[in-house]
Amino acid sequence: MDFAQILPSFGGAAFTIIAFVVALSVIVAIHEYGHYIVGRWCGIHAEVFSLGFGPVLASRFDKRGTRWQIAALPFGGYVRFLGDTNAAGIGPEGEVSEADKRRSMAGAPLWARALTVLAGPVFNFILAIAIFAAVAMSEGQSKDPLTFESSLDLPAQYVSEFQAGDEVVSVEGQVFGEESFDITALPYEPVLTYQIRRDGMELAIKGPYLMPAAITGINPRTAADDAGLRKGDVIVAIDGAPVVAFDQIVQAVKAVDGAPLTLDVWRAGAVSQFTLSPRRVDIPLQAGGFETRWLIGITGSVFFIEATETLGLWESLQRATTQLYFILKSSLSGLWHVATGAISTCNLSGPVGIAQTSGTMAAQGATSFIWFVGMLSAAVGLLNLFPVPILDGGHLVFHAYEAVFRKKPSDAAFNVLMMMGLALIGAMMIFAMLNDLVLCP
């Protein structure tokens, strides 16, 4: 399903909120279920499993005596274990009978408490890997040799003689797959000469520029997103100068150094103008660190959809794990670079920014939205492992203290640290929201 088709029915703001609530609810449910199920396996009884906060809308008790409920405010959730005095488990321990002490969070062995706390972030990582693997399996991998399946929707100037099943051998004399292949050496012409293999015979045919000036993706909260550009648009001119190649867009954006650009955009047979200004963006690099560029927030690809073959489960899981590792490494690197002033604090987003991103990704289609849920799940898992009191990582630090010193922190110290952690998280949330609304809108 293409969510963009139903977007007008709800209105932009409503659609964004719905997308955000759906994404957050899935991530929170998995996170809290991790705490619940591992706690149950470790012999700790959960009294309440709540999706959301505030007034309870619906609830039921299961055979183990746990109340499963949906609350009115869908921006979080919690599991309240036996002996917890509130949803967050902050404050003095509740009264528990001697017979039930082992079934309470406070009375369980240290290893059981630590595993229960750790399970939330781990389940977020598992969700991310499962999503990335599922997306990889659904998309498959390109056939070898490269095989044409269908073309992007392009203006008439991009002539194509391709047929489904054509195997692409070369373009303008450059052979695909060779190390010397250089797309920037291709002439900026709307039509190029391709050598293809069709039914066992090699033919020379005409086809569009290999990577035309077509938009195949819009990055959320960018100049292109804010200007109203869409996936499927084709840029035919920039400041009045005709363009046929995506590389010409890259060069034009780089040349203006942030000054406004006027784009002539072909969309479903009609041409409209859009004016936007490139923005400085910090891009994470595979080797580590960041590179700052002027970008408008679009992505491109070759002019055709490639025929694919199914990717195996093991290889999909390997790719998913690599993707998770890159996200976690980039996130930690980004936070370090922000803290040291190497990159802008605008790289930090709060609830408003995440909600806007949810809406944009959902509007681009189910696959984009599901992939974003996986990425956000990875980020939530990482955030919860930070050694900040009130977060799971903070509780793990308390458990480590108990393991080393053979005693729990005093109630006074525990409460002070919890309040400090709450204040720190609150300050970070306020700063992130200021980023979203005022400093980096």
C-alpha positions in Angstrom: 0.0 0.0 0.0 1.2 3.5 -0.8 0.3 5.6 2.2 0.5 8.7 0.0 -2.8 7.8 -1.5 -4.7 8.1 1.7 -2.7 11.1 3.0 -5.2 13.7 1.7 -8.1 11.9 3.5 -6.6 12.6 6.9 -4.7 15.8 6.4 -1.0 16.2 6.8 -0.9 16.8 10.6 -3.3 14.0 11.4 -1.5 11.6 9.2 1.9 12.5 10.8 0.4 12.0 14.3 -1.1 8.6 13.3 2.2 7.4 11.8 4.1 8.6 14.9 1.7 6.8 17.3 1.8 3.6 15.3 5.7 3.6 15.1 6.1 4.4 18.8 3.4 1.9 19.9 5.1 -0.9 18.1 8.5 0.0 19.5 7.3 0.5 23.1 5.2 -2.7 23.0 8.2 -4.8 21.9 10.5 -3.0 24.5 8.1 -3.6 27.4 7.3 -7.1 26.3 11.0 -7.8 26.5 11.0 -6.8 30.2 7.8 -8.7 30.8 8.7 -12.1 29.2 12.2 -12.3 30.5 11.0 -11.2 33.9 8.4 -14.0 33.7 11.1 -16.5 32.7 13.2 -15.4 35.6 10.3 -15.9 38.1 9.3 -12.2 38.5 5.6 -11.5 38.5 4.3 -8.6 36.4 1.2 -7.0 37.9 0.5 -4.6 35.0 1.5 -4.4 31.3 0.4 -1.0 30.0 0.6 0.3 26.5 0.3 4.1 27.1 -0.2 6.2 30.2 -3.1 7.9 31.9 -6.7 6.7 32.1 -7.2 3.1 31.1 -9.3 2.6 28.0 -9.4 -1.2 28.0 -7.9 -4.0 30.1 -8.1 -7.7 30.9 -6.4 -10.1 33.3 -4.6 -13.2 32.1 -4.4 -16.5 33.9 -1.2 -15.4 35.6 -2.9 -12.4 37.2 -1.2 -9.8 35.0 -3.5 -6.9 33.9 -2.9 -6.0 30.2 -4.2 -2.6 29.4 -4.3 0.2 26.8 -4.2 3.7 28.3 -5.3 7.0 26.8 -1.9 8.6 26.2 -0.1 6.5 23.6 3.4 8.0 24.1 5.0 5.2 26.0 4.2 2.3 28.2 5.4 0.3 31.2 5.5 -3.0 33.0 4.8 -2.8 36.8 6.4 -5.8 38.6 5.3 -7.0 42.0 6.8 -4.7 44.6 7.1 -1.7 42.4 5.4 1.4 43.9 4.8 3.0 40.5 5.1 2.5 36.8 8.8 3.6 36.6 9.8 1.6 39.7 11.1 4.8 41.3 11.0 5.3 45.0 10.8 2.9 48.0 9.8 -0.7 47.5 6.2 -1.6 48.1 5.1 -4.1 50.8 5.5 -7.7 49.7 4.8 -10.7 51.8 7.6 -13.1 52.6 6.0 -15.8 50.5 5.9 -13.5 47.5 9.3 -11.9 48.0 11.1 -14.1 45.3 8.4 -13.2 42.8 8.9 -9.4 43.3 11.5 -7.3 41.4 13.2 -6.3 44.6 13.4 -9.8 46.1 14.6 -11.6 42.9 18.2 -12.6 42.6 20.5 -10.0 41.1 21.0 -11.9 37.8 17.2 -12.1 37.3 16.8 -8.4 37.8 19.7 -7.5 35.5 18.4 -9.8 32.7 14.9 -8.4 33.1 16.2 -4.8 32.8 18.5 -5.6 29.9 15.7 -7.4 28.0 13.9 -4.2 26.9 16.8 -2.8 24.8 17.8 -6.2 23.5 14.2 -6.8 22.2 14.4 -3.4 20.5 17.6 -4.6 18.7 15.9 -7.9 17.8 13.0 -6.0 16.3 15.4 -3.9 14.3 17.2 -6.9 12.9 14.0 -8.7 12.1 12.7 -5.6 10.2 15.9 -5.1 8.3 16.1 -8.8 7.4 12.5 -8.8 6.3 13.0 -5.8 4.1 16.2 -7.3 2.6 14.3 -10.6 1.8 11.3 -8.7 0.3 13.5 -6.6 -1.9 15.9 -9.4 -2.8 19.2 -8.8 -4.6 19.9 -7.8 -8.2 20.2 -10.6 -10.7 23.6 -11.3 -12.2 23.9 -10.2 -15.0 22.0 -7.0 -14.4 18.5 -7.5 -15.9 15.9 -4.9 -16.8 12.4 -5.4 -15.4 10.6 -2.1 -15.8 11.4 1.6 -16.2 10.8 4.6 -13.9 8.1 7.0 -15.2 10.1 9.6 -17.1 9.4 12.5 -19.4 9.2 11.8 -23.2 12.8 13.1 -23.8 14.1 10.0 -22.1 13.6 7.5 -24.9 13.7 3.8 -24.0 13.8 0.7 -26.2 14.3 -1.7 -23.3 12.1 -4.8 -22.8 11.6 -6.8 -19.7 14.3 -9.5 -19.4 17.0 -7.5 -21.3 20.4 -8.1 -19.8 22.4 -4.9 -19.6 26.0 -5.4 -20.9 27.3 -1.9 -21.4 26.4 1.8 -21.8 28.3 4.1 -24.3 31.0 1.4 -24.5 31.5 1.1 -20.7 31.0 -2.5 -19.5 28.9 -2.9 -16.3 30.7 -4.7 -13.5 34.2 -3.6 -14.5 36.3 -1.6 -12.0 36.9 1.1 -14.6 33.2 1.9 -15.0 32.7 5.6 -14.4 29.2 7.0 -14.6 30.5 10.6 -14.5 32.2 9.9 -17.8 28.9 9.4 -19.6 27.7 12.3 -21.7 24.9 14.4 -20.2 22.3 13.4 -22.9 18.8 12.2 -22.3 19.3 9.2 -24.6 22.4 6.9 -24.6 23.4 3.8 -26.5 23.2 0.5 -24.5 24.5 -2.9 -25.5 22.1 -5.5 -24.2 21.5 -9.3 -24.5 18.0 -10.3 -25.5 17.0 -13.9 -26.1 20.7 -14.9 -26.5 21.5 -12.1 -29.0 23.4 -8.9 -28.3 21.8 -5.7 -29.5 22.5 -2.0 -29.5 19.4 -0.1 -28.3 18.6 3.4 -27.1 17.8 4.1 -23.4 17.6 7.0 -20.9 20.6 8.5 -19.2 21.7 5.8 -16.7 21.0 7.8 -13.6 18.5 10.5 -14.7 17.4 13.5 -12.7 14.5 11.5 -11.1 13.7 11.6 -7.4 13.4 8.0 -6.0 13.4 9.1 -2.3 12.8 12.1 -0.1 14.7 12.5 3.1 12.5 13.7 6.0 12.8 17.2 7.3 14.9 18.5 4.4 14.5 21.4 1.9 13.0 19.0 -0.6 10.5 17.6 1.9 9.5 21.1 3.1 9.2 22.4 -0.5 6.7 19.6 -1.4 8.8 17.5 -3.8 7.7 13.9 -4.0 9.1 10.5 -4.8 8.7 10.0 -8.6 9.2 13.7 -9.5 11.8 14.4 -12.3 13.8 17.6 -12.3 14.1 18.9 -15.9 15.8 22.3 -15.2 17.6 24.2 -12.4 17.5 28.0 -12.6 16.4 27.7 -16.2 19.3 25.4 -17.3 18.1 22.0 -18.6 19.3 18.9 -16.6 19.1 15.2 -17.5 21.4 13.6 -15.0 21.2 13.3 -11.2 24.9 14.3 -11.0 23.9 17.7 -12.5 21.6 18.2 -9.6 24.4 17.4 -7.2 26.8 19.8 -8.9 24.2 22.6 -9.0 23.4 22.2 -5.3 27.1 22.3 -4.4 27.8 25.3 -6.6 25.2 27.7 -5.0 26.6 27.3 -1.4 23.2 27.4 0.2 21.6 30.1 -2.1 18.0 29.4 -3.4 17.5 27.2 -6.4 14.5 27.2 -8.7 13.6 23.8 -10.0 11.4 22.9 -12.9 9.8 19.6 -11.9 8.0 17.1 -14.2 5.2 15.3 -12.3 2.8 13.0 -14.1 3.0 14.9 -17.3 2.9 18.4 -16.0 5.8 20.8 -15.1 5.7 23.0 -12.0 8.3 25.2 -10.3 9.7 24.8 -6.8 12.1 27.2 -5.0 14.2 25.9 -2.2 17.5 26.5 -0.5 20.1 23.7 0.2 20.9 23.0 3.8 24.2 22.0 5.5 23.9 18.4 6.6 26.3 16.2 8.6 26.5 12.8 6.8 27.9 9.8 8.7 30.6 8.0 6.9 31.0 4.2 6.7 34.6 4.5 8.0 33.5 6.7 10.9 33.1 10.4 11.5 31.0 12.8 9.5 31.2 14.9 6.3 29.3 18.2 6.0 27.7 18.9 2.7 25.1 21.2 1.1 22.0 19.0 0.3 18.4 19.4 -0.6 17.4 15.9 0.6 16.7 13.8 -2.4 18.0 10.4 -3.6 18.2 9.0 -7.1 18.9 5.7 -8.8 19.3 4.1 -12.3 16.4 4.7 -14.6 15.1 1.1 -14.4 13.9 -1.3 -11.7 16.2 -4.3 -11.7 15.0 -7.9 -11.8 15.8 -9.5 -8.4 16.2 -12.9 -6.9 15.3 -14.0 -3.4 17.8 -13.3 -0.7 18.4 -16.2 1.7 17.5 -15.9 5.4 21.1 -16.2 6.6 22.4 -13.5 4.2 19.4 -11.3 5.1 20.2 -11.6 8.8 23.9 -10.8 8.1 22.9 -7.7 6.2 20.4 -6.7 8.9 23.1 -7.1 11.7 25.5 -5.0 9.7 22.8 -2.3 9.3 22.1 -2.3 13.0 25.8 -2.0 13.8 26.2 0.9 11.5 23.2 2.7 13.0 24.5 2.2 16.6 28.0 3.3 15.6 26.8 6.3 13.7 24.5 7.3 16.6 27.2 7.1 19.2 29.6 8.9 16.9 27.0 11.6 16.2 26.4 12.2 19.9 30.2 12.5 20.5 30.6 14.9 17.7 27.7 17.0 18.9 29.1 17.1 22.5 32.5 18.1 21.2 31.0 20.8 18.9 32.3 19.1 15.7 28.8 19.0 14.2 25.7 20.9 14.7 23.3 20.3 17.6 20.5 20.3 14.9 21.4 16.6 14.5 19.4 16.0 17.7 15.7 15.5 17.1 12.9 15.4 19.7 9.3 14.1 19.5 8.2 16.7 17.0 11.1 15.9 14.6 10.6 12.2 15.0 6.8 12.6 14.4 7.5 14.6 11.2 10.0 11.9 10.0 7.4 9.2 10.7 4.8 11.0 8.5 7.3 11.5 5.7 8.4 7.9 5.7 4.9 6.6 5.9 3.9 8.8 2.9 6.7 7.2 0.8 5.2 3.7 1.3 4.9 0.8 3.6 8.5 -0.4 3.1 10.0 3.0 3.9 7.8 3.3 7.0 8.6 -0.2 8.3 12.3 0.4 7.7 12.1 3.6 9.7 10.4 1.7 12.6 13.4 -0.6 12.6 15.8 2.3 12.7 13.9 4.0 15.5 13.7 0.8 17.5 17.5 0.5 17.3 17.9 4.2 18.5 15.4 3.6 21.4 17.3 0.5 22.4 20.6 2.3 22.4 19.2 5.3 24.3 17.8 3.1 27.0 21.3 1.6 27.6 22.8 5.0 28.5 24.0 4.9 32.1 21.6 7.5 33.2 19.4 6.9 36.3 15.8 6.3 35.3 16.8 4.6 32.1 17.5 0.8 31.8 21.2 1.6 31.6 21.1 3.4 34.9 19.4 0.4 36.6 22.1 -1.8 35.2 24.7 0.5 36.8 22.9 0.1 40.1 22.9 -3.7 39.7 26.7 -3.6 38.9 27.2 -1.6 42.1 25.3 -4.2 44.0 27.4 -7.0 42.4 30.7 -5.3 43.3 29.8 -4.0 46.8 27.4 -6.8 47.8 24.7 -4.2 48.8 22.2 -2.0 47.1 22.7 1.8 47.0 21.0 3.5 50.0 17.5 4.7 49.5 18.6 8.3 49.9 21.3 8.0 47.2 19.0 6.1 45.0 16.3 8.7 45.1 18.7 11.6 44.6 20.3 9.9 41.6 16.8 9.1 40.1 15.7 12.7 40.4 19.0 13.8 38.8 18.4 11.4 36.0 14.8 12.6 35.6 16.0 16.2 35.4 18.7 15.3 32.9 16.3 13.5 30.6 13.8 16.3 31.0 16.4 18.9 30.0 17.4 16.9 27.0 13.8 16.6 25.9 13.2 20.3 26.2 16.4 21.0 24.3 15.4 18.6 21.6 12.0 20.1 21.3 13.5 23.6 21.0 15.6 22.2 18.2 12.5 20.9 16.5 10.4 24.0 16.9 12.8 27.0 17.2 16.5 26.4 16.6 16.4 24.0 13.7 12.8 23.9 12.3 
